[in-house]
Amino acid sequence: MRQFEYKVEDIQLQLKTGVDFKTAMTQKLNTLGKEGWELSGVNGTIFYFKREIS
C-alpha cells in the first residue's frame, strides 16, 4: 500500500523590487516540487503538500 507524508506551509512572500508575485511563487513551488512535494490543496496562504514515502 502506498504511504504519504504531508507538509503544511504558510507561504507569505516578501517581494524584492522588480520581482512580481507570480515569479516568486513559481520559484517557491518549483523548489518544493524538486524536493518531491506535490501540491494537494490551498486555503488562503496555507498550502498543503504530500509526497510518497519510499
Protein Blocks (a to p, Z undefined) as FASTA:
>chain_A
ZZdddddddddddddehiafklmmmmmmmmmmmnopacfbdehjaccdddddZZ
